[in-house]
Amino acid sequence: MDSPIETAYPRTRRTFLGVAASLAACGALPRYARGEGAGRPNSVFNGVRIGINTYSYRGEIFTAEDTLKALIEDGLSEVELKEGPIQAFTGLSGVGPKTPKLDDAQREAILAKCADLRKMYNDAGVNIHIHKIPFGPTDEAIDFNFRIAKALGASAITLERNEAQAKRLAPFAEKHKVWVGFHNHTENLPVLDRPDPILEISPMIGFNFDIGHYFAGSKGKSPIPVLEKYHDRIVSLHLKDRTAKGGNVAWGTGQTPIKEVLQLMKQEKWTFPADIELEYKIPAGSTAVAEVAKCVRYCKEALA
């Protein structure tokens, strides 16, 4: 069976200056992103795709344009895009239980805006590999969420682990050939002593594996055995540094083996993305963008 990455939708390769025409007037991108400087971001380090879950910018950045600016400033070419920037750009007014009932024309208009969003990001050198829009309650809303993923060029949709939801989503994932990646917290960790039951539901069900939550939830066990067992069913990683007692701390001050995980990905040539998820408290005088840049440097140095 192909891995999640091998079934990903191909990235578009269009003229870089296209995004400059649409955003330069409002100053949404820095000079080099408008073709005036060093070039496009590249956060693939020695074959390992480093990206970010845009939750990391929470409370500071809200629009798709400002999110793109932050990604470029942080040198990131990969992103797991949460619902906020997508809603702001496309006009999708509600998600999850509040997903509105849309007619055909409204759906097509939103999908067209998703395609525009994909082009804007791709033209700037950023790949939307995942979106994280909560699923609505109806079959129509669920199907539309998968159509949004395809319009954005995303190979997967992520959400919190839920076996009942996995059974509901599996037929749609198989129909659209878009993966569903289930995210673990500290209390719902992947099973190691037998096949994980959520993966038995469908070949299009995988893990959005959070190594920091795993480390804290297991009271200090290494996440590497999970990667070794399930690497062909991992949609993406979430990277964060935590302590065995559960604290979220600045990278390099905790105990989560981030470097070892990244080095294993490099060694094994695994191509699923590893996404930064900034959860520690932003120091006084700093910003989320500045702290994410530190995490990017940490990854680059770990993979040198």
Secondary structure, DSSP 8 states (H G I E B T S, - for coil): ---TGGGS-------THHHHHHHGGGT-S-GGGGTTSS-----EETTEEEEEEGGGGTTT--SHHHHHHHHHHTT--EEEEEHHHHHHHH-----GGG-----HHHHHHHHHHHHHHHHHHHHTT-EEEEEE----SSHHHHHHHHHHHHHHT-SEEEEE--HHHHHHHHHHHHHHT-EEEEE--SSS----SS--GGGGS-TTEEEEEEHHHHHHHTTS--SHHHHHHHGGGEEEEEE-EE-TT--EE-TTSS---HHHHHHHHHHHT--S-EEE---S---TT--HHHHHHHHHHHHHHHT-
